[in-house]
């Protein structure tokens, strides 16, 4: 039989054996996760000596549009109603859910909000948490469906957050998020006006993980999906400022990605 061990309205993960189980629980209101040991029908909370974060997320979570795209919006705790520039802060790729009921998930985003931004995180098609059909929605194209969902949120933003100034929209991200940030200004500079791309994938042929073939197929048989999703196809359309950052020790998104994009932009 099954029995429910936790009831947190947050995020819970667990590890252990049939005799001893440790659960990790996070909520949108609690500072830091709670670790609990479950053993012999008893529960013992492990004392945490972690530092208290320097920021306190001011976040609203919602589902947007007919396809119920998960969105989190963060604003400064300044009590003001003045318009602010918008910073999209996505990951957007497979296997990573960003819009979650966990206080700690929004600490970096809140820091940016506190500098004077409306920060937006959207879990577009292809991300986990909304079922198999949603995850499979990027099959054959890791670019346009992802970007389309982010644009849908930009279009809806004026009705979602009165402080958002959608004439000033930036986007930042790392890894797949860096790919998405660069893609946004390369393909839709009318919507996204500046981007920071950290360790971006620029050509999926160079991605040092075999999972790409799950989404784009085997390039040795048919590389058309790789050609249509490379950033090099759009370098001549760049109009908005794009900052690219890449660590030379990155062994997954290797530095060749950025070197290739930089050379193409320079040319």
N, C-alpha and C positions, 0 to 999 in steps of 0.2 A: 504494500500500500504506500501511497504518497502522503507526506505531511509537509505543510508549509512552515519554514523555519523563520522567515523574516516577513515584515510588513512595513515597509519604509516609505513607499511612494517615491523611491529613488532608484539608484543603481546598486545592484548586489552581485558580487562574484564570490566563488567559493572554491576551496581546495582542501584535500585531506583524504581520509580513508573511511571505511565503514564505521570505525570506532571514534575517530576524532576529526572534526570538521572545523575549518576556520572560514568565517564569512567576512567579506569586506563590504561595508555599506556606506554609500555617499548619498546625500540629499542636496536639494537646491538651497536649503537654508543652513545646514550644518557646516561648520568650519572644519575641513579635513575629514577623512574617512574614519569609520569606527570598525575596529577588528574585534570579532567575538569568537571565542572558542566554545564549540558545542561538543560536550562529552558526558555520557551517562545521564542524559536528560537534564544536564545543567548548562548554564551559559555564563561565561566569564569574559568580561570586556578587558582587552589589553590596554593599559594606560599608554597614552601617546604623549611624547615630549617634543613633538614637532613644533616648529615656530609658527606663530599665527601669521597668515599672509598679510602683506602690507596694503592690499586692496580688497574691497568688498563688492562682489558682483551686484550690479543693478540691472537685472536681466528679466526679460519677458520671453516666454516660449509659446509658439503658436503654430498652427497649420495654415498654410496660405494657398488660396486658389482652388480650382476644381480638382487638382491632383493632390491636394493637401501636402504641399512641400513643407517639411519641418524647418522652422526658422527661429533663431534667437536674436533678439535685439537688445543691445546694451547702450545705455546713455550715462553721462556724468551724473554724479550726485551733487550737483551745484544748485538745484532748486530753480533753475532758470528755464525759460521757454524760448530762448533765442534759437534761430536756425543754426545748424551745424553741418559741416561737411560730413560725408558718409564714407566709412571705410569698410569694405567687404573683407572678411577675414576667413576664407573657406579652406577646407582641405579638398573635398569634392570627389575624391577618388574611391575606388573599391576598398572594402574592408575597414573603413574608418568612419564611425558615426560621431559627429561633433555636437549635434543638438541633443543634449542629454540632461537629465535632472540631477546634476552634480555641481556643487558650488565650485569645486576646484577646477572644473573644465573651462571656466571663464576668466581665470585670473589674468592671463596675458591680454585677453581681449578687453577686460575692464581697464587695464592700465592704459591702453590706447584710448578708450572712451574718456578716461579722466584727463587726457591731454586736449580734449575738445572735439570729439568725434561721436557720431552715431555709428556704432559698430554693428555689422550685420553678419550672421553666420547662417548659411543655408545648406542643408543636406540634400543636394540635387539627386536626380535619378542616378542609379549605380551604386549609391551608398547603402550600407546595411540598415536593418531595423524596420523596413517596410515590406518585407517579403521578397520572394524569389522573382516575381515579375518586375519589381522595381529595380532589383539588382541587375537583371538581365537587360534592362533598357539601354545599356551602353554597348551591347554586343555589336561589333563591327565598327563602332565609332565612339571613341573616348573623348571626343572634342565637342561637337556641335550640340548634342542633347544636354551635356553638362552645362555648357555656356548658356543655352536657351533657358534653363531653369534659373540660373543666376539673374539673367536679364528680366525674367518674369517677376522676380522679387524686387528688382529696381523699379519696375513699372508700378508695382503695388505699394511701394514704400510710402508714398505721400499719404495714403489712407491708413497706413499701419503706425506711422510715427511722425507726429506733427513737427518735430524738430529737424527732420531729415531734409537737407537741401540737395535734391537730386541733380542740380546743375554742377555739383562738385562731388564726384564719386571716385574714390580710389579703391584699389584692391591689392591685397598682399597675401602671400602664401608661400609654403615651403613644400618641396618635393612635388607631389601631384598638385598641391596648392600653388606652387610656383609655376607649374605648367599652365594652370588655369588662369593665374594672374596675367602671365604673358599673353596667353591666348585672347584674353578679354580685350587688351589694348590693341592687339594686332588685328583682330577681326571686328571689334565693335568700339572704336574710339569715340563714337558718338554717344555711347552710354558710360564707358569707363574712361576717366580722364587722366589717370596716372596709375602706375603699377610698380610693385616691388616683387620680383620673382626670386625667391630663395631656392637654390639648388634645383632648378627646374628641369624636368624632362623636356627635351626639345625635339627629340626624334625617338619614337618607341622602338626602333631597331637597335638603339644603343642601351636600352634599359636592361640592367644586369640582373633581371629576375625572369624566370620562365613564365610567370603568371600572365604576362602580356599576351601570350598566345591563346589564353582562355578567352580573351575579349576580341583580339584582332586577327586570330588565325595564324597559320604557319607562313612566315614571310617567304620562305623558300618555295612555297607552292603558289601563293598569291600575296603580293605585297601592296595591293591597292589600298587596303585599310591603313597601312603604315604611311603611305604617301599622302593620303588626305588628312591625316592627323598630325603631321609634322609641322612645327612652327616655321620651318624654313619656307613653306609654301606661302607664307603671309608677310614676309619681312618687308616687302616694298610698300605695304599699306600702313606702316607704323607712323602715327601722327602724335600720339601722347607720350609723355615722359615714361621711360621704362628703366628701372634700376635692377640690375642682375647681380646676385650674390652667390658665390659657390665656393665651398671648401675643397681644397685639393686632395684631402684625405677621404672624401666621400667614396665608398666602395659599392654603392648601390646605384645612385644617380651619379655616374662618374663625371669628372670635370669636362670630358669631351663634349657633353651636351651643351654646356655654356660656351665652350670655345668654338663649337660649330656655329651656334646662333650668333655669337659676337662677330665671327668672320663674315657670316652672311649679311648681317646688318651693316658692317663696315663696307662691304662690297657694294 
